[in-house]
Amino acid sequence: MNEIKTNLGTLVDVRSISTFLGLAGITILVPFFIHLQWLTGPFVNAMLIIILFILGIRSALVMCLIPSLMALSGGLIPYFLAPAVPFIMISNVIYILSIDWLYNNIKDNAKGYWLGLLLGSTVKFVFLLISLNIISRIMIKQDVIALIIKMFSWPQFATALAGGVFAWFILKWLKRI
């Protein structure tokens, strides 16, 4: 029995799981209580980056999928925009992959981080703008399109950048960058 416990202990990193669940819990709960895109957007983007640097790419990619569902169920994203949620998830994945790739492939970590943040924010914004323009023209009444463009165009770029700046200071303070 002790051998099973020892082997299981080497397979499961309880500290990483606990950290992930704590950070995920915080990230998930915020959209339920704060219904302001200018607060939740930067916060969620920052948490995605913090999870990336603390727990790694796998955990960050898992978290890319969850906040949009919580924002939808919490009312931050209107229900008629539910078809857009997969595209928001994909844009979060693009954001995290860009930051991770440039951070790991540019010799100067600070330069890699900031270039990754700029590229990730830009690609996230462009991807969402194009995909949601297509979705809105196909599925949504024309009078609602202005609201969609307002929510998912340049505010996505701004909140992604703001979240990255916030994450930079937190990660510097935690000595993870």
Helices and strands as residue ranges (DSSP letters): H 2-11, H 14-33, H 37-55, H 57-74, G 79-84, H 85-105, H 109-139, H 142-152, H 154-173
